[in-house]
Amino acid sequence: MNKFWESEVGNYDKKVLIVPNYTHFGEGKNINADSFVLVMKSFLDNAGYDNLQFIIPYPNGSMPTDFMKYKNVKLINMGNVSTFPPLMRIQFPHLAFKKIFAEEGVDIIWSHLPEWTNQLLIVRRYTPVTQPVLGYCHWWEIPENGAYNHNSFWNNVQGMLKMKVCGVNSQWVKDLVIKRASEFLNQQTIDKLEEIIQPWYLGCDEFVEGNVRPKTILFNHRADGYTGAEWFFEEMDKLWEQRQDFKVLTSIASVAKPYTESIRHPNREHYLNNVGSADIGVGCFTKYSAWSMSTTDGLSRGVPYILPKELCYEEMVGENYPLLYKGKKEFVKILTDYLDGKIERPNTKPIAEKLYWKNQLNNWKID
């Protein structure tokens, strides 16, 4: 009899071992809200790979229970890993993966953590099967996204070079990684990376029009430095001194100001309804190599965002999108003009429709 977290017994064409990339788990954090979990759930909901079984390891003490609804998913405890992402990337749980190779009959490896991939293949030498390795990289430790001086970038590159293909969130980030790698690698290796790394855009949910509350500003990103949270709230403090006719809806629990209101909720649908109530959203990213799923959450609920005219955001909303800015001064001007009714509220439905998971996943080939 299967344990309740194991997939139902069934006949599958192939078994796919997922190498996970959890960055939001541990004390006080809900692993089901982790970006890797959200991406995999959207993939499973939309990709139509019911003929494949997906083996998904998880860190000890933080089972992603949202995966339990999928009949073709098997969850396996991989033991303890650090909740601090830079340490997690160098803590490959080799014993757990050695056991998986020995017991599961894996046909395909799909690594969402290139830093672990080369070590995984070293462990695989104990098995007689040589599986194809595919990848998806959610995050890059490079100076442009505020990486630490000592990081795992080269472990990441080494892992990608073992793959047939590695999806990334945008052409912008592919170009950035190639530029960084070309400072140290020869042209032959760069050419190989060019072939392996491919833009696999992340998608969004079906469009739902929200019940808009006028003059509410949405900041639904993490409090980390790369999201620009610190300078955004500094600017809102200044704006509040000038006018008290707005509210900032935020998912950051630690922020409590006269103008803020929490939209946090453990139920994702309730949370998305809160997101959809915003009049305008903001993205204050300056050093960020990941596609902002918090932004696409808002776009799918009809919330237009003021976004930087750089990084990957022109690929997300289009280069002619009217709310792109360069620098804090222009950001504040666009926001105040919007609050004053000088800028018409853009319709995000065409953007969301383009980003629907069912459309984006046409480029994702994992079998």
C-alpha positions as CSV (number, residue, x, y, z in Angstrom):
1,M,0.0,0.0,0.0
2,N,1.4,3.4,-0.9
3,K,2.0,6.1,1.7
4,F,-0.4,9.0,1.3
5,W,2.3,11.2,-0.2
6,E,3.2,8.8,-2.9
7,S,1.7,8.7,-6.4
8,E,-1.0,6.2,-7.1
9,V,0.2,3.0,-8.7
10,G,-0.1,3.3,-12.4
11,N,1.5,2.6,-15.7
12,Y,3.7,5.6,-16.9
13,D,5.7,5.8,-20.1
14,K,8.7,7.3,-18.2
15,K,9.8,8.4,-14.8
16,V,11.2,11.9,-14.5
17,L,13.5,12.8,-11.5
18,I,13.1,16.4,-10.6
19,V,16.1,18.1,-8.9
20,P,14.3,20.8,-6.9
21,N,15.2,24.4,-6.1
22,Y,13.5,25.3,-2.9
23,T,14.3,28.8,-1.5
24,H,11.3,29.5,0.7
25,F,11.0,26.9,3.5
26,G,11.8,26.4,7.1
27,E,10.5,28.0,10.3
28,G,7.8,30.5,9.6
29,K,7.7,29.9,5.9
30,N,5.2,27.9,3.8
31,I,7.0,25.8,1.2
32,N,3.8,25.7,-0.9
33,A,4.4,29.4,-1.6
34,D,7.9,28.7,-2.9
35,S,8.4,29.8,-6.5
36,F,9.7,26.4,-7.6
37,V,6.6,24.8,-6.2
38,L,4.4,27.3,-7.9
39,V,6.2,26.8,-11.3
40,M,6.0,23.0,-11.0
41,K,2.3,23.1,-10.1
42,S,1.5,25.3,-13.1
43,F,3.5,23.0,-15.3
44,L,1.7,19.9,-14.0
45,D,-1.7,21.7,-14.4
46,N,-1.1,22.8,-18.0
47,A,1.5,20.6,-19.8
48,G,-0.5,17.5,-20.3
49,Y,2.2,15.0,-19.3
50,D,-0.1,12.6,-17.4
51,N,1.8,9.8,-19.1
52,L,4.9,10.7,-17.0
53,Q,5.6,10.1,-13.4
54,F,7.4,12.9,-11.6
55,I,9.6,12.1,-8.6
56,I,10.0,15.3,-6.5
57,P,12.4,15.3,-3.5
58,Y,11.7,17.7,-0.7
59,P,13.7,18.9,2.4
60,N,13.2,17.2,5.7
61,G,10.4,18.9,7.7
62,S,9.0,20.9,4.8
63,M,6.8,18.7,2.6
64,P,5.2,20.6,-0.3
65,T,1.7,19.1,0.4
66,D,0.2,20.9,-2.6
67,F,1.9,18.3,-4.8
68,M,-0.2,15.6,-3.2
69,K,-3.2,16.3,-5.4
70,Y,-1.3,15.1,-8.5
71,K,-1.6,11.3,-9.1
72,N,1.6,11.2,-11.1
73,V,3.8,12.8,-8.5
74,K,5.8,10.9,-5.9
75,L,7.3,12.9,-3.0
76,I,10.6,11.7,-1.4
77,N,12.3,13.1,1.6
78,M,15.8,14.1,0.7
79,G,17.0,15.0,4.2
80,N,18.2,18.2,5.7
81,V,19.5,21.1,3.5
82,S,20.0,24.7,4.5
83,T,17.2,27.2,4.4
84,F,19.8,29.8,3.3
85,P,19.8,29.5,-0.5
86,P,23.6,30.2,-1.1
87,L,24.4,27.3,1.4
88,M,21.6,25.1,0.0
89,R,23.2,25.2,-3.4
90,I,26.4,23.6,-2.1
91,Q,24.7,21.0,0.1
92,F,23.9,18.2,-2.3
93,P,22.2,15.4,-0.4
94,H,24.0,12.6,-2.2
95,L,22.7,9.7,-0.1
96,A,19.1,10.5,-0.9
97,F,19.7,10.7,-4.6
98,K,21.8,7.6,-4.6
99,K,18.9,5.8,-3.1
100,I,16.5,7.2,-5.6
101,F,18.6,6.0,-8.5
102,A,18.8,2.6,-7.0
103,E,15.1,2.2,-6.3
104,E,13.1,4.3,-8.8
105,G,14.2,3.4,-12.4
106,V,14.6,7.0,-13.5
107,D,14.3,7.7,-17.3
108,I,14.8,11.5,-17.4
109,I,16.6,13.9,-15.1
110,W,15.1,17.4,-15.0
111,S,17.3,19.6,-12.9
112,H,16.0,22.9,-11.6
113,L,19.3,23.4,-9.7
114,P,22.3,23.2,-12.1
115,E,24.6,23.6,-9.1
116,W,23.7,20.1,-8.0
117,T,23.7,18.5,-11.5
118,N,27.4,17.5,-11.8
119,Q,27.3,16.0,-8.3
120,L,24.1,14.1,-9.3
121,L,25.9,12.6,-12.3
122,I,28.8,11.5,-10.1
123,V,26.3,9.7,-7.9
124,R,24.6,8.2,-11.0
125,R,27.8,6.3,-11.8
126,Y,26.6,3.5,-9.5
127,T,23.7,2.8,-11.9
128,P,23.8,1.2,-15.4
129,V,21.4,3.7,-17.0
130,T,22.5,7.0,-18.6
131,Q,19.5,9.3,-18.5
132,P,19.2,12.5,-20.6
133,V,19.6,15.6,-18.4
134,L,17.3,18.6,-19.0
135,G,17.3,21.8,-16.9
136,Y,15.6,24.9,-15.8
137,C,17.5,27.6,-14.0
138,H,15.5,30.0,-11.8
139,W,18.3,32.1,-10.3
140,W,21.9,33.1,-11.1
141,E,24.5,34.1,-8.6
142,I,26.1,37.0,-10.5
143,P,26.9,40.5,-9.5
144,E,24.0,41.9,-11.5
145,N,21.5,40.4,-9.0
146,G,23.5,41.2,-5.9
147,A,25.3,37.9,-5.5
148,Y,27.8,37.4,-2.8
149,N,31.5,37.7,-3.7
150,H,31.9,34.0,-3.1
151,N,29.1,32.1,-4.8
152,S,28.1,29.1,-6.9
153,F,28.0,30.6,-10.4
154,W,30.7,28.3,-11.8
155,N,29.0,25.2,-10.3
156,N,25.9,26.4,-12.1
157,V,27.7,26.7,-15.4
158,Q,29.4,23.3,-15.0
159,G,26.0,21.7,-14.4
160,M,24.4,23.4,-17.4
161,L,27.2,22.0,-19.6
162,K,26.0,18.5,-18.8
163,M,22.5,19.2,-20.1
164,K,20.8,18.8,-23.4
165,V,18.9,22.0,-22.8
166,C,18.4,24.4,-20.0
167,G,15.5,26.8,-19.9
168,V,15.8,30.3,-18.5
169,N,13.2,33.0,-17.8
170,S,14.2,35.4,-20.6
171,Q,16.5,36.3,-23.5
172,W,17.8,39.1,-21.3
173,V,19.1,36.7,-18.6
174,K,20.5,34.3,-21.2
175,D,22.5,37.2,-22.7
176,L,23.7,38.3,-19.2
177,V,24.9,34.8,-18.2
178,I,26.7,34.3,-21.5
179,K,28.4,37.7,-21.1
180,R,29.5,36.8,-17.6
181,A,30.7,33.3,-18.6
182,S,32.6,34.6,-21.6
183,E,34.9,36.6,-19.3
184,F,36.5,33.2,-18.4
185,L,35.5,30.5,-20.8
186,N,36.8,29.8,-24.3
187,Q,34.7,30.4,-27.4
188,Q,34.0,26.7,-28.0
189,T,32.5,26.4,-24.5
190,I,30.5,29.6,-24.9
191,D,29.1,28.3,-28.2
192,K,27.9,25.2,-26.4
193,L,26.3,27.3,-23.7
194,E,24.6,29.4,-26.4
195,E,23.0,26.2,-27.7
196,I,22.0,24.7,-24.3
197,I,20.5,27.8,-22.7
198,Q,17.1,28.6,-24.2
199,P,14.4,31.1,-23.1
200,W,11.5,29.2,-21.6
201,Y,9.2,32.0,-20.4
202,L,7.1,31.4,-17.2
203,G,3.4,31.8,-17.5
204,C,0.5,33.1,-15.6
205,D,-3.0,32.1,-14.5
206,E,-6.1,32.7,-16.6
207,F,-7.2,36.4,-16.6
208,V,-9.7,37.4,-13.9
209,E,-10.8,41.1,-13.5
210,G,-10.4,42.3,-10.0
211,N,-12.7,44.5,-7.9
212,V,-10.5,47.6,-7.9
213,R,-10.1,49.9,-5.0
214,P,-9.0,53.4,-6.3
215,K,-5.6,54.8,-5.3
216,T,-4.3,51.5,-3.9
217,I,-0.7,50.7,-4.8
218,L,0.4,47.1,-4.9
219,F,3.9,45.9,-3.7
220,N,3.6,42.1,-3.6
221,H,7.2,41.2,-3.7
222,R,9.7,40.0,-1.0
223,A,11.5,42.3,1.3
224,D,14.9,41.3,-0.1
225,G,17.3,43.9,-1.5
226,Y,16.9,42.9,-5.1
227,T,13.2,43.8,-5.1
228,G,13.9,47.4,-4.2
229,A,11.6,47.3,-1.2
230,E,13.8,49.6,0.9
231,W,13.9,52.5,-1.6
232,F,10.2,52.0,-2.6
233,F,9.0,52.5,1.0
234,E,11.4,55.4,1.5
235,E,9.7,57.1,-1.5
236,M,6.3,56.3,-0.1
237,D,7.2,57.8,3.2
238,K,8.0,61.1,1.3
239,L,4.9,60.9,-0.7
240,W,2.8,60.3,2.4
241,E,4.1,63.6,3.8
242,Q,2.7,65.3,0.8
243,R,-0.6,63.5,0.4
244,Q,-2.6,61.0,2.4
245,D,-5.0,59.8,-0.3
246,F,-3.4,56.4,-1.1
247,K,-2.8,53.0,0.4
248,V,0.0,50.5,-0.2
249,L,-1.1,46.9,-0.3
250,T,1.8,44.7,0.6
251,S,2.7,41.0,1.2
252,I,5.6,41.9,3.5
253,A,4.6,41.1,7.1
254,S,7.2,43.3,8.8
255,V,6.1,46.5,7.1
256,A,3.6,48.5,9.2
257,K,3.2,52.2,8.2
258,P,0.2,54.5,8.3
259,Y,-0.5,53.9,4.6
260,T,0.1,50.1,4.4
261,E,-2.4,47.3,4.4
262,S,-1.5,43.6,4.4
263,I,-2.7,41.3,1.6
264,R,-1.1,38.2,3.0
265,H,-3.3,35.1,3.1
266,P,-2.5,31.3,3.3
267,N,-5.0,30.5,0.6
268,R,-3.6,31.4,-2.8
269,E,-7.0,32.2,-4.4
270,H,-7.9,34.6,-1.5
271,Y,-4.4,36.2,-1.9
272,L,-4.9,36.6,-5.6
273,N,-8.3,38.3,-5.0
274,N,-6.5,40.7,-2.7
275,V,-3.9,41.3,-5.4
276,G,-6.7,42.0,-7.9
277,S,-8.1,44.8,-5.8
278,A,-5.1,47.0,-6.4
279,D,-5.4,50.0,-8.6
280,I,-1.7,50.0,-9.7
281,G,1.2,47.7,-9.0
282,V,4.9,48.6,-8.8
283,G,8.1,46.7,-9.6
284,C,11.2,48.4,-8.2
285,F,13.8,45.8,-9.2
286,T,17.3,47.0,-9.9
287,K,19.5,43.8,-9.5
288,Y,17.3,40.8,-10.4
289,S,17.8,38.0,-12.8
290,A,14.5,36.1,-12.1
291,W,11.2,36.5,-13.8
292,S,8.9,38.2,-11.3
293,M,6.0,35.8,-10.7
294,S,4.5,38.3,-8.3
295,T,4.2,40.7,-11.2
296,T,2.5,38.2,-13.5
297,D,0.2,37.3,-10.6
298,G,-1.0,41.0,-10.7
299,L,-1.1,41.2,-14.5
300,S,-3.4,38.2,-14.6
301,R,-5.8,39.9,-12.2
302,G,-5.9,43.1,-14.3
303,V,-3.4,45.1,-12.3
304,P,-1.1,47.2,-14.4
305,Y,2.5,47.7,-13.1
306,I,5.0,50.5,-13.2
307,L,8.1,48.5,-14.2
308,P,11.8,49.3,-15.0
309,K,12.7,49.7,-18.6
310,E,15.5,47.2,-18.2
311,L,16.1,43.7,-17.0
312,C,13.5,41.2,-18.4
313,Y,10.5,43.5,-18.1
314,E,10.2,44.7,-21.7
315,E,10.1,41.0,-22.7
316,M,7.2,40.5,-20.2
317,V,5.0,43.5,-21.1
318,G,6.3,44.7,-24.4
319,E,8.7,47.5,-25.3
320,N,5.8,49.9,-26.0
321,Y,4.1,49.3,-22.6
322,P,3.3,52.8,-21.3
323,L,4.4,52.4,-17.6
324,L,8.1,51.7,-18.1
325,Y,10.5,53.9,-16.2
326,K,14.2,54.6,-15.9
327,G,15.4,55.7,-12.5
328,K,13.6,56.7,-9.2
329,K,12.7,60.2,-10.4
330,E,10.7,58.9,-13.4
331,F,9.1,56.2,-11.3
332,V,7.8,58.7,-8.8
333,K,6.5,61.0,-11.5
334,I,4.6,58.1,-13.3
335,L,3.1,57.0,-10.0
336,T,2.0,60.5,-8.9
337,D,0.6,61.3,-12.4
338,Y,-1.3,58.0,-12.2
339,L,-2.7,58.8,-8.8
340,D,-3.7,62.3,-10.1
341,G,-5.6,60.7,-13.0
342,K,-3.3,62.0,-15.7
343,I,-2.5,58.5,-17.0
344,E,-5.1,56.1,-18.2
345,R,-5.2,52.7,-16.6
346,P,-3.7,50.2,-19.1
347,N,-5.6,47.0,-19.9
348,T,-3.4,44.0,-18.9
349,K,-5.6,41.3,-20.4
350,P,-3.7,41.1,-23.8
351,I,-0.5,40.8,-21.8
352,A,-1.9,38.1,-19.6
353,E,-3.3,36.1,-22.5
354,K,0.1,36.1,-24.2
355,L,1.6,34.8,-20.9
356,Y,-0.9,32.1,-20.2
357,W,0.8,28.9,-19.2
358,K,-0.8,26.9,-22.0
359,N,0.9,29.2,-24.5
360,Q,4.3,29.5,-22.8
361,L,4.6,25.7,-22.3
362,N,4.6,25.1,-26.0
363,N,8.4,25.7,-25.9
364,W,9.0,23.5,-22.9
365,K,9.9,20.0,-24.1
366,I,10.9,17.6,-21.3
367,D,10.4,14.2,-22.9
